[in-house]
Amino acid sequence: MQDFEEILKVAYNYNNFNVTQDFPSRGCIVYGDISFKPFDSENLRGGRYMLNMIYGKALIDAHLKAEAMSWAGCELDISSINYARTLGDINPLLQKYTLLYDIPFKSQDGEIKQQGHALRLFSGRILITQHYEEGIKMAFTQDNKGAVEGRTKVIFDNTIEFLKAHQVKFPFFYQMNELKADNTEIQIFGKLAEDYTHTIVRSISQEQQNYKYELEVIAFDRNESDRDFLNAGIISPEIFEEQLQKAKSQN
C-alpha cells in the first residue's frame, strides 16, 4: 500500500509539473507483467552486453492507452485500481490524487469519452482558473513547440476543460470551525455565489450552550489570497439556510 501511494504521489507531481509548467504529456498507470534487463548483462553463451531495457505487456498497455488519449494528462487504469484494492482501502488515496472524469480518447469516428480516474492537476479546489490556463498554454507553446492549432488545439482545449473540473461549483456552501485561545468555539458557515457575493454566518458558542450569531455579506475580492474556505468541508444548501435564518432572527 505504501508503494502504491508513493507511485501515485510521484506520478501526480510529475503530471502536474509537466502539464502546467513544462512539457504536456500523456500517461497511464497500469498493473501487469513487465521485465527489466540491467545495464550490464550476460547471455546464455557467456557474452556480455550493455543496455537498459524495460519490456512487457504492461508497458505496451500503458503506451497504447496513453497514445489514444486526446488531452495532456494521466489516468489510473482499472487494472491498477483492482489490484490496489486487494491491498486495502484505497478510497482516501483515490480522493486525494484523482478525479472521476470523462477522459477524451481518439477513435475512428472522432472522439469518445470514457469515465476513469484521472490524476488531479491540483490537490484542492480552484476559484479562478485564468492564471492556470495561461500556464498550460505556455507549456504547450514554449521551447519552439509551435502554435496551438489543429490537433494540438483539440488536445489543449480538452486539457483546459479538465482543469475547469477542479473549479468550485457555484453556489459554493462550506463550513469551518475555529477555536479561540479562551476556548470559544466559532462555527463559520459560508455561501459564495456566482457573482462572488459572499455570505458568512458565524455561530459563536457562549456559556450554557447558547450561541451568538454574526451575519456578514461582502463582495468577495477574487484576488484575495486568504482562501482557506476552499479546503473547508462542503455542506448542503439546507444546512446553510438553517444557520442563515438563525442569524437573521437574532439580528
N, C-alpha and C positions, 0 to 999 in steps of 0.2 A: 504493500500500500504506500509506503514511503517512496519507493522508486516511481510508482505511478504519479504521485503528487509532484515529485521532482521533474519528471518528464513534462507534466502539464505546465509547471512554473517556468521552466526553461523555454518551452515552445511558446508560451504566452508572451514572455518578454521579447523573444526573438521576433515573433509575428508583429507585436505592437511596434517595435522599433523599425522594422522593415517597412511596414505599410504606411506609417505616419511620418517617417523621417528619412528613410534611406532608399531602399530599392524594393518596390512592391513585388511580393512573391506569393505563390500558391503552395499549399501543403496539405497533407493528410496524415493523421496519426493512426496507424493500423496495428493489429496484433496478428502475428503469424510467423512462419518459418523464415529464417534468414541465416546466411553463412558469412564467415569472415576469413579471409586469407591474410595473415600478418605480413609485414613489410619484408621480413627475411624468412623464406620458406624453402622446404626441401621436398622434391618429388620422390616417387617410389624408387627411382633408379639412383637416388643419391645426388641428383643435380640440384643446385641452389639457384634461386631467382629472387628478384626484388620487386615487390609490388604491394600495394594496399588495395584490396578488392572486397567489396561487400556485394552479395548477390542473394537472390532467393525470391520466392513467390510474394512475400510481404512487401518487399521493395518494389516489385512490379505493380502490385495492387495500389500501393500508395502513389506511385508515379502516375499511373493511368487515371486514377480518380482526381488527383491534383490537376493534371493537364486538362481534364474535362471541365474544370470549374471556370466560371465566367465572372471572376472577381479577383481581387487580391485579398487573400485570407487563408484560414486553415480550418479544417474540420476534424473533429474527433470521431473517427469511424466507429460504426456499431460493433465491429469486431473487437476493438479495444475496450469499448464500454462493457460489452458482455463478459469479457474476461475479467475486467477490473471488478465487476460486481461479485465475482466469486471470492474476492479478497475481503469484502466487507461493504459497508455503506459508503458509496461514493457520491451520494447526492449533494453533500456540502461542497465537495470539490467541483462538481459539475456547475453548481450555482455560482461558485466563486470565479471560475475560469471560463465558462462557456455561456452561450445564449442559444436557446432552441429557436432556430431560424430557418426560413425557406431559402436554401442556398441555390444560387443560379448555376446551371450546367448547360454546356453546349450540347445540341442534339442535331440530328439530321433535319428536323423540322423547325429549327431555330433555337429557342432557349426554353428549358424547362426548369422548374424549381422543385427541389426535394428537401423536405424538412430534416434537419440534422443538428448536432451540437457543434456550433461554430465557436472557435476561440474568440473571446471578447477582445476588442481593441482597447477597452478601458475597464478597470475593475468596478468603478462606481457609475452613478448616473450622471448625465451631462445636461446642462441647462441650455448653453449656447454652443452650436456646432461650427460656427463660421471659422473660428481660429483653426480647428482641427481639419476642416475641409481644405483650407489653404495649405496646411502642412502636407496633406495627402496629395494635393495637386503638385506641390513642389517635388515630392518623392517620385511622382510619375514623369516629371519633365526634366529634372536636373541631370547633370552628367551626360548631356547630349543624348538623352533618350528620345527626343523628338516631340512633336506636338501631340496633344490629346485629341485624337481624331480617329475615325474609322473603328476598327476592332478595339483599339485602346480606349476609345471614348465609352464603348459599351462596358468594358471592364471597370473603368473609372467610375461611371455612373452607378454601377452595381455596388462598388465599394463604398461610395458615399451613402447609398441607400442603407447599407448595413451599419454605417456609422450612426445614422439617424435612429436606428433601432435602440441605441443606447440612451437616447434623449428622453427626458421625463415626458410623460403624457399629461396633458392639461385637462381639467384642473388637477393639481398635484396635492394630495392630502397626506399629512405626516404627523408624527408625534415624537417629542423628545422629552427627556427627563433631566433635571438639574438638581443637585444637592448643594446647598449653600453651607458655609462654614458653621453657621448656627443650627445646622440640621434641618433648616427649612427646605422642604421639597417643592419644586416647581415643575409642573407638567405643562409642556408647551404643545398646543395643537395648532397646526397651520394649514392654510389653503393658499396655493399660488395659482392664480387664474392665467388664462392665455394672454391677457393684456398686461400681465405682470403686476396686477393688483394683489397685494399680499395681506391676507387677513390672519392675524395671530391672536390666539386666546391663551392666556396664562392662568393656570389654576394653581394657586399658592396655598399650601397647607398651613393651617393655624391650629391653635390649641383646641382640644375636644373635637377633633375630626371635622372642624369647619374649614371651608375653603373660601378664599377671596379670589375674585376673578378680575382680570385686566383684559381689555379688548383694544387692539391696535390695528388700524387699517392704513397701509402705506403703499405708495407707488414704488415697487421694488426696482432698485438700480441693477440693471443686467450686468454691469461691470463690477458689482460688489464682489469682493474677494472672499468674504465670510459666507460660505455656502455649506455649513455643516448640516443643514437640514436635508441636503441631497442624500446624505448617508443615514438619515433617520429612518425609523420604522414607518412603513406605509400603513395608513388606516383607511377605513371606509368613509364615504361621504356622510353616512348616518352618524357615525361616532363624532365627526367634526361638527355636524349640525347640532347635535345634542349639547356639546360643550359651548357652542356659539349661543344657543338660546339661554343657557345658564348665565353666560356673561352679560347678555343683553338685559335679562330680568334683574340682575343685581345692580347694573349700572343705569 
